[in-house]
Amino acid sequence: MAVTGAVMVSFLVLHMLGNLKIFFGRDSFNEYAHWLRTLLEPFAPYRTILTLLEIGLVIAVVLHMWAAISLSRRAGKARPVKYVAKKSQANGYATHIMRWGGVTIVLFVIWHLLDLTFGVVNPAGTASSAADRMIDGFDPSRWWVTLIYVVAVAMVGLHLRHGVWSAFQTLGWANKDRNKALRATAGLLSLVLVIGFLVPPLAITFGVVK
């Protein structure tokens, strides 16, 4: 679960940096989108590397979900009788965030692909450029799309914060001396990604980027 999580975090960081190119203009953003599809050309045919990366990401997501379900079932079998003492509110909160946050994120990713990747539900259409889909997709008239995006990215941030901290524990890095620093690292990474992903759509919605 930690390994697949690390794969997805790496993707999020690169994806966030790519999205920020919209601030350098439509041409810059479109050039970036084109570059992704022409990686290692002519050695590799058009979009081959990007397709392989997408397949790898899908596999990571599926394995991550499988790991989550397997661990949950294993925990249930290990403790078939519930604890007499109730769980703390913090633990219950984290469980709900990871479980329902994961479902929310999956549903959002499906919408995100239909909107900005394939253009099926985007006003710019399927034959439009990447920049046009980005800017038309977060047009002020589609404020509700931006709102959905904000909520989904916030869920990603909460999921990521808890997930990174759990990964630190899984890897055996957590101890009394490091806990504060590791929690701060998990929180900071999550905050940077949330802000990085929200700045472009909010800038478009509020007319900063046109």
C-alpha contacts under 8 A as a table, 3 or more apart, distances in Angstrom:
res1	aa1	res2	aa2	distance
1	M	4	T	5.36
1	M	5	G	6.00
1	M	63	L	7.53
1	M	64	H	5.34
1	M	67	A	5.58
1	M	68	A	7.07
2	A	5	G	4.97
2	A	6	A	6.14
2	A	167	A	5.24
2	A	170	T	7.33
3	V	6	A	5.08
3	V	7	V	6.42
4	T	7	V	5.04
4	T	8	M	6.39
4	T	60	A	5.12
4	T	61	V	7.05
4	T	63	L	6.94
4	T	64	H	5.66
5	G	8	M	5.16
5	G	9	V	6.15
5	G	60	A	7.75
5	G	64	H	6.82
5	G	163	G	7.53
5	G	164	V	7.99
6	A	9	V	5.03
6	A	10	S	6.17
7	V	10	S	5.23
7	V	11	F	6.39
7	V	57	L	7.49
7	V	60	A	6.97
8	M	11	F	4.97
8	M	12	L	6.17
8	M	57	L	7.01
8	M	60	A	7.22
8	M	61	V	7.55
9	V	12	L	5.00
9	V	13	V	6.27
10	S	13	V	5.27
10	S	14	L	6.42
11	F	14	L	5.27
11	F	15	H	5.93
12	L	15	H	4.99
12	L	16	M	5.93
12	L	193	L	7.50
13	V	16	M	5.21
13	V	17	L	6.36
13	V	193	L	6.89
14	L	17	L	5.19
14	L	18	G	6.23
15	H	18	G	5.07
15	H	19	N	6.23
16	M	19	N	5.13
16	M	20	L	6.44
16	M	193	L	6.92
16	M	196	G	5.92
16	M	197	F	5.63
17	L	20	L	5.29
17	L	21	K	7.06
17	L	196	G	7.64
18	G	21	K	5.55
18	G	29	F	7.77
18	G	32	Y	7.22
19	N	22	I	6.06
19	N	29	F	7.73
19	N	197	F	7.30
19	N	200	P	6.98
20	L	23	F	5.96
20	L	24	F	7.97
20	L	196	G	7.32
20	L	199	V	8.00
20	L	200	P	6.44
21	K	24	F	5.35
21	K	25	G	7.23
21	K	28	S	6.41
21	K	29	F	5.30
21	K	32	Y	7.79
22	I	25	G	5.41
22	I	26	R	6.22
22	I	28	S	7.02
22	I	29	F	5.20
22	I	131	A	7.15
22	I	200	P	7.09
22	I	209	V	7.92
23	F	200	P	7.57
23	F	209	V	6.93
24	F	27	D	7.96
24	F	28	S	5.88
24	F	29	F	7.24
25	G	28	S	5.44
25	G	29	F	6.44
26	R	29	F	5.18
26	R	30	N	6.06
26	R	131	A	5.36
26	R	132	D	7.73
27	D	30	N	5.09
27	D	31	E	5.98
27	D	131	A	7.83
28	S	31	E	5.11
28	S	32	Y	6.25
29	F	32	Y	5.12
29	F	33	A	6.31
29	F	130	A	7.24
29	F	131	A	5.99
30	N	33	A	4.99
30	N	34	H	6.09
30	N	129	S	6.74
30	N	130	A	5.79
30	N	131	A	5.88
31	E	34	H	5.00
31	E	35	W	6.01
32	Y	35	W	5.00
32	Y	36	L	6.39
33	A	36	L	5.31
33	A	37	R	6.75
33	A	130	A	6.64
34	H	37	R	5.23
34	H	38	T	6.35
35	W	38	T	5.12
35	W	39	L	6.14
36	L	39	L	5.67
36	L	47	R	7.43
36	L	50	L	6.29
37	R	46	Y	6.03
37	R	47	R	4.24
37	R	48	T	7.47
37	R	49	I	7.41
37	R	50	L	5.92
38	T	41	E	5.48
38	T	45	P	7.64
38	T	46	Y	5.29
38	T	47	R	5.77
38	T	48	T	8.00
38	T	49	I	7.92
39	L	44	A	7.46
39	L	46	Y	7.65
39	L	47	R	7.19
39	L	48	T	7.85
39	L	49	I	6.13
39	L	50	L	7.34
40	L	43	F	5.62
40	L	44	A	5.46
40	L	45	P	8.00
40	L	49	I	7.45
41	E	44	A	5.00
41	E	45	P	6.04
41	E	46	Y	6.67
42	P	45	P	6.14
42	P	46	Y	7.86
44	A	48	T	6.15
44	A	49	I	7.14
45	P	48	T	5.57
47	R	50	L	5.24
47	R	51	T	5.98
48	T	51	T	5.17
48	T	52	L	6.25
49	I	52	L	5.09
49	I	53	L	6.17
50	L	53	L	5.05
50	L	54	E	6.13
51	T	54	E	5.01
51	T	55	I	6.15
52	L	55	I	5.07
52	L	56	G	6.15
53	L	56	G	5.01
53	L	57	L	6.15
54	E	57	L	5.01
54	E	58	V	6.21
55	I	58	V	5.12
55	I	59	I	6.22
56	G	59	I	5.10
56	G	60	A	6.19
57	L	60	A	4.97
57	L	61	V	6.21
58	V	61	V	5.08
58	V	62	V	6.19
59	I	62	V	5.14
59	I	63	L	6.05
60	A	63	L	5.15
60	A	64	H	5.94
61	V	64	H	5.00
61	V	65	M	6.24
62	V	65	M	5.19
62	V	66	W	6.11
63	L	66	W	4.90
63	L	67	A	5.96
64	H	67	A	5.08
64	H	68	A	6.22
65	M	68	A	5.05
65	M	69	I	6.26
66	W	69	I	5.21
66	W	70	S	6.01
67	A	70	S	5.03
67	A	71	L	5.96
68	A	71	L	5.28
68	A	72	S	6.15
69	I	72	S	5.11
69	I	73	R	6.21
70	S	73	R	5.18
70	S	74	R	6.06
71	L	74	R	4.98
71	L	75	A	6.06
72	S	75	A	5.16
72	S	76	G	6.25
73	R	76	G	4.97
73	R	77	K	6.24
74	R	77	K	5.17
74	R	78	A	6.11
75	A	78	A	5.07
75	A	79	R	6.24
76	G	79	R	5.27
76	G	80	P	5.58
77	K	80	P	5.32
79	R	82	K	6.67
83	Y	86	K	6.76
87	K	91	N	6.39
87	K	92	G	6.48
88	S	91	N	5.36
88	S	92	G	6.33
89	Q	92	G	5.06
89	Q	93	Y	5.97
90	A	93	Y	5.08
90	A	94	A	6.23
91	N	94	A	5.12
91	N	95	T	6.19
92	G	95	T	5.12
92	G	96	H	6.29
93	Y	96	H	5.27
93	Y	97	I	6.16
94	A	97	I	5.06
94	A	98	M	6.14
94	A	162	H	7.03
95	T	98	M	5.29
95	T	99	R	6.06
96	H	99	R	5.16
96	H	100	W	5.69
96	H	101	G	7.21
97	I	100	W	5.66
97	I	101	G	4.86
97	I	102	G	7.56
97	I	155	M	7.59
97	I	158	L	6.97
97	I	159	H	6.27
98	M	101	G	5.20
98	M	102	G	5.72
98	M	159	H	5.57
98	M	162	H	7.74
98	M	163	G	7.99
99	R	102	G	5.38
99	R	103	V	6.69
100	W	103	V	5.05
100	W	104	T	6.15
101	G	104	T	5.03
101	G	105	I	6.08
101	G	155	M	5.69
101	G	156	V	7.23
101	G	159	H	6.44
102	G	105	I	5.11
102	G	106	V	6.28
102	G	159	H	7.31
103	V	106	V	5.22
103	V	107	L	6.37
104	T	107	L	5.26
104	T	108	F	6.13
104	T	152	A	6.97
104	T	155	M	7.67
105	I	108	F	4.98
105	I	109	V	6.07
105	I	152	A	6.25
105	I	155	M	7.15
105	I	156	V	6.67
106	V	109	V	5.14
106	V	110	I	6.47
107	L	110	I	5.28
107	L	111	W	6.52
108	F	111	W	5.05
108	F	112	H	5.90
108	F	149	Y	7.95
108	F	152	A	6.55
109	V	112	H	4.82
109	V	113	L	6.10
110	I	113	L	5.33
110	I	114	L	6.36
111	W	114	L	5.14
111	W	115	D	6.00
112	H	115	D	5.10
112	H	116	L	5.81
112	H	117	T	7.12
113	L	116	L	5.65
113	L	117	T	4.72
113	L	118	F	6.05
113	L	119	G	7.81
114	L	117	T	6.08
114	L	118	F	5.15
114	L	119	G	5.73
114	L	120	V	5.23
114	L	121	V	5.93
114	L	122	N	7.65
115	D	118	F	6.22
115	D	119	G	4.78
115	D	120	V	5.88
115	D	121	V	4.96
115	D	122	N	4.90
115	D	133	R	7.72
115	D	137	G	7.26
116	L	119	G	5.39
116	L	122	N	6.77
116	L	130	A	7.41
116	L	133	R	5.73
116	L	134	M	6.32
116	L	137	G	7.20
117	T	130	A	7.72
118	F	126	T	5.84
119	G	122	N	4.73
119	G	123	P	7.64
119	G	124	A	7.00
119	G	125	G	5.09
119	G	126	T	4.35
119	G	127	A	7.68
119	G	128	S	7.63
119	G	133	R	6.75
120	V	125	G	6.31
120	V	126	T	5.84
121	V	125	G	7.40
122	N	125	G	5.54
122	N	126	T	7.65
122	N	133	R	6.47
122	N	136	D	7.38
122	N	137	G	5.79
123	P	133	R	7.49
123	P	136	D	6.35
123	P	137	G	6.63
124	A	127	A	7.82
124	A	128	S	5.78
124	A	132	D	6.32
124	A	133	R	5.49
124	A	136	D	6.10
124	A	137	G	7.51
125	G	128	S	5.69
125	G	133	R	7.47
128	S	132	D	6.19
128	S	133	R	6.49
129	S	132	D	5.22
129	S	133	R	6.34
130	A	133	R	5.24
130	A	134	M	6.22
131	A	134	M	5.03
131	A	135	I	6.11
132	D	135	I	5.25
132	D	136	D	5.73
132	D	137	G	7.89
133	R	136	D	5.28
133	R	137	G	5.47
134	M	137	G	5.17
134	M	138	F	6.49
134	M	201	P	7.93
135	I	138	F	5.53
135	I	139	D	6.13
135	I	201	P	7.95
135	I	204	I	6.25
135	I	209	V	7.78
135	I	210	K	6.70
136	D	139	D	5.03
137	G	142	R	7.08
137	G	145	V	7.57
138	F	141	S	7.97
138	F	142	R	5.96
138	F	143	W	6.85
138	F	145	V	6.63
138	F	146	T	5.95
138	F	201	P	5.76
138	F	202	L	7.84
138	F	204	I	6.03
138	F	205	T	5.55
139	D	142	R	5.35
139	D	143	W	6.95
139	D	204	I	6.43
139	D	205	T	5.32
140	P	143	W	5.24
140	P	204	I	7.47
140	P	205	T	4.54
140	P	206	F	6.69
140	P	207	G	7.64
142	R	145	V	5.50
142	R	146	T	6.98
143	W	146	T	5.11
143	W	147	L	6.24
143	W	205	T	6.79
144	W	147	L	4.88
144	W	148	I	6.20
145	V	148	I	5.09
145	V	149	Y	6.18
146	T	149	Y	4.92
146	T	150	V	6.12
146	T	201	P	6.43
146	T	202	L	7.08
146	T	205	T	7.31
147	L	150	V	5.05
147	L	151	V	6.28
148	I	151	V	5.26
148	I	152	A	6.09
149	Y	152	A	5.12
149	Y	153	V	5.98
149	Y	198	L	7.85
150	V	153	V	5.26
150	V	154	A	6.09
150	V	198	L	6.54
151	V	154	A	5.13
151	V	155	M	6.30
152	A	155	M	5.05
152	A	156	V	6.25
153	V	156	V	4.84
153	V	157	G	6.18
153	V	194	V	6.06
153	V	197	F	7.24
153	V	198	L	7.38
154	A	157	G	4.99
154	A	158	L	6.34
154	A	194	V	6.46
155	M	158	L	5.14
155	M	159	H	6.00
156	V	159	H	5.04
156	V	160	L	5.85
156	V	194	V	7.69
157	G	160	L	5.01
157	G	161	R	5.99
157	G	190	S	4.96
157	G	191	L	6.71
157	G	193	L	7.20
157	G	194	V	5.80
158	L	161	R	5.13
158	L	162	H	6.39
158	L	190	S	7.30
159	H	162	H	5.52
159	H	163	G	5.92
160	L	163	G	4.84
160	L	164	V	5.84
160	L	186	A	7.69
160	L	190	S	5.99
161	R	164	V	5.49
161	R	165	W	6.35
161	R	186	A	5.13
161	R	187	G	5.39
161	R	189	L	7.57
161	R	190	S	5.46
162	H	165	W	5.21
162	H	166	S	6.11
162	H	186	A	7.49
163	G	166	S	5.01
163	G	167	A	6.10
164	V	167	A	4.95
164	V	168	F	6.31
164	V	186	A	5.53
165	W	168	F	5.15
165	W	169	Q	6.52
165	W	182	L	6.87
165	W	183	R	6.11
165	W	186	A	5.76
166	S	169	Q	5.05
166	S	170	T	6.14
167	A	170	T	4.88
167	A	171	L	6.08
168	F	171	L	5.24
168	F	172	G	6.35
168	F	173	W	5.34
168	F	174	A	5.92
168	F	182	L	7.35
169	Q	172	G	5.08
169	Q	173	W	5.85
169	Q	174	A	5.08
170	T	173	W	7.65
171	L	174	A	7.98
173	W	178	R	7.63
174	A	178	R	5.87
174	A	179	N	5.54
174	A	182	L	7.23
175	N	178	R	5.34
175	N	179	N	5.61
176	K	179	N	5.52
177	D	180	K	7.47
178	R	181	A	5.39
178	R	182	L	6.00
179	N	182	L	5.15
179	N	183	R	5.97
180	K	183	R	5.21
180	K	184	A	6.09
181	A	184	A	5.06
181	A	185	T	6.11
182	L	185	T	4.91
182	L	186	A	6.18
183	R	186	A	5.13
183	R	187	G	6.13
184	A	187	G	5.03
184	A	188	L	5.92
185	T	188	L	5.09
185	T	189	L	6.05
186	A	189	L	5.34
186	A	190	S	6.22
187	G	190	S	5.18
187	G	191	L	6.08
188	L	191	L	5.02
188	L	192	V	6.11
189	L	192	V	5.25
189	L	193	L	6.29
190	S	193	L	5.26
190	S	194	V	6.12
191	L	194	V	5.11
191	L	195	I	6.11
192	V	195	I	5.29
192	V	196	G	5.90
193	L	196	G	4.96
193	L	197	F	6.02
194	V	197	F	5.32
194	V	198	L	6.11
195	I	198	L	5.14
195	I	199	V	5.95
196	G	199	V	5.65
196	G	200	P	7.63
197	F	200	P	6.61
197	F	201	P	7.75
198	L	201	P	5.80
198	L	202	L	6.09
199	V	202	L	5.35
199	V	203	A	5.89
200	P	203	A	5.13
200	P	204	I	6.26
200	P	209	V	7.93
201	P	204	I	5.12
201	P	205	T	6.07
202	L	205	T	5.00
202	L	206	F	6.04
203	A	206	F	5.32
203	A	207	G	6.09
203	A	208	V	4.87
203	A	209	V	5.60
204	I	207	G	5.10
204	I	208	V	5.76
204	I	209	V	4.71
204	I	210	K	6.23
205	T	208	V	7.72
206	F	209	V	7.91
207	G	210	K	6.08
